[in-house]
Amino acid sequence: MRLKLTQNQQKVLDYLKHKVKENGLSPSLRSAAAELAISHAAVAQTLKALEDKAYIRRESRYSRTLHILEDTGDLHITQRQKQIPVIGHITAGLPMYAQQEWEGSLLVDAKIYPGQNLFALKIQGHSMKNAGILDRDLAICEPRQYAHNKEIVVALIHQEQATVKRFFLHPDFIELRPENPDFRSQKYEFEDVLIQGKVIGIIRGPKGWEK
């Protein structure tokens, strides 16, 4: 259990959290002193106390970069967020033409989604509902050019149509299988399917993403 903070230490910690959330960056010593109306020495001493009590972690003694820690010692949520693009629409049903235009961006927790170059796609249709992927969901995707059997993938068909389906490799064809008995599996020649990514998460509805 961490040691309790004094009133002044809590004030500085709250200030740091606000600044990191607002700007994505911790303030300089000079800015903190001016805005809190205390001396540089007082700010420095308080930062040292916060670090000793495991409320923050600094990259070095003189570095401006500091990390706010949760009770578990993990990074605070405001410093774990990362932005990924929402790219066009994808169909969970009949494939539709792939769109390359960005339609906004999405903030996700980097601890939950640690991969690089992630992207999000807005689902349209109901063919994957039994896999928990519903119409208007945002599918978080890891870029991939290959797939393993039973993975849910983003597939580009005939180099122009994109869809989300469960992938199965057969000796003579690729099967893209829906997760809804009202839809039928589709079979394709190997050269007709290009894997674009693997679905690694779903965010329900438009909350959390911004234009």
N, C-alpha and C positions, 0 to 999 in steps of 0.2 A: 504494500500500500504506500502511495506517495505521501510525502509530508504536506500538511495544509499550507496554503498560501496566506501571507499577510494581506491586509486590505490593499496596500499599495502594489504588491506583487500581482494580485488578482486584477487590479485596474490596468496594469501594463499588459498582462496576458490577454485581457478582453480587447484592448486596443490592437494588439498584434493580430488577433483572430479577425477583427473587423477589417484591418488593412489588407491582410492576405486574401480574404474573401472578396474585397472590393477591387483589388488591383492584381491579385495573383502573385504578389511579391511583398516581402517584408520591407518595412520602411527603413530608411537610414537612421543612424544614431542621432544625427542632427534633427531630422524631421520628427522623430519620436520625442526628443527633448522639447522641441518647440511646441508641438501639439499637446503634449501632456503638461507643459509648463513646469518642467523640472530640469535639473542640470544634466549635462552629458554624463557626468560621473554617476549620478543616481540611476540613469538608464542602464549604464554599463553594469553597475552593481546588481541591479534587478535582473538583468538578463543572465548574469552569472548565477544568481539564486534560482531562477527558473530552470536553468540547465542542470544545476546540482539536484534539484527536486524532480527532475525528469519530466518537466512540462514542455520543454523545447529541446531541440538539438541543433547546434550550430556546426557548420562545415569546418570552420576554424575560428580561432579567437577573434580575428579581425574581419572575418567574412560577413558581408551583409546578409547572405543567405542563411535563413534559419528555418527549421521545420517544427511545426507545432505537433505535439504528440497526444494521442488519446490515452486513456487510462491503461490500455493494453500495451502501450509503447509503440503502437502503429502510428503512421502519419495521420494527422487530422484530415477529415473528409474534404475540407476546402483545398487541401494540397494534393489530393489524390485524383481530382477531377481532370479529365482530358476531353478534348473536343474532337469529334469525328464527323465526317460529312454524311449527309443523307443524299444518296445518289438516286435520283429518278424514282421510278416505281418498279416493283417486281410483282408478278402475278402468281398467286397460289390458286391455280385453276387453269384456264387456258392461257398459254404463254402470250405475252404482248410484246410489242417492240421495246427493246431496251433503250433507256434514255440516259445520256451521259451527264445531263445538266444536274448540278447540285440544287437541292431544294431546301437547303438550310443546314443546320448543324445540330449535333446532339452532344450533351455533356454526360459522360459516363464515369464510373468509378474505376480508376486505373488498377486498383487492387483486384477488382472482379474481372475486368477486361484488360489484361496486361499486354496483349499483343501489339504489334506495330502495324500501321497503315490500315487499321480497321475502318470499315464503312458500314453504313446502315441503309436499309432498303424498306420502303413502305409496302406492306403486303396488301394485295387486293384479291378478294375471293375467299372461298371456304374449303378448298381441297385439302388443306393441311390441318383442319380443325382438331382432328383426333390426336395430333402431336402437340396440341396447345398453341398453334399458330393461327390467329384469327384475322379476319378482315380488318385492315387499318392498323394492324400491329407494326412496330418497327423491329425488323430483324437485324441484330448485330452480327456482322459477318467478318470472318478472318479471310484475307485474300489467299486463294489456293488455286493451283492448276492441276490438282489431282484429288481423288476421293477414295475412301474406303467403303466397302459394302455397308449399307444401312445408315450411312451418314446423311444428314439433311444438307443439301448443297444448293448453291446458286449456279445454275447451268445456263450457258448460252447455246441456243439451238440454231443451227444453220447460220451462225455468225450474226444473227440479227434479233432473235427473240430470246428473252430471259425468263426463267421460271425458278421457283423453289420447290424441290421435290426430294424424296428419299432415293438415294443412289444405290443401284445394284449392277454389278458387272457380270455379264454372262459370257460364255465362250464366243458367241457370235454377235452379240449386240449389247447395248446399254439400256437398262430399264430405269425410267424415272417414275417412281411410284407415289401416288397421292396417299394421304392419310384421311380418307373420307370414302366410304363405300359408294357414294353417289358419283364418283369419278373413276375413270379407268386408267390403268398404267399405260404409259407410252413407251414404245420401243424405238431405238434409233441406231443407225450405223455408228461405228466408233468415230468416224470423221465428222459426224454431224453435231457432236456435243463437245463443248469446251467448258470445263469446270472453271468457274470464276471465284468461288469461295465456299467456305463452310459456315453454316449458321451456328453461332456459339451462344446466342442469347436472344431474348425477346423482351421488348419494352411495350407494355400495353398502352395504346392510344397515343395522342400527341403530346402529353405532358413530358416535360424535360427536354424538349428540343425547341430550338429557336430559329426564327428566320434571320 
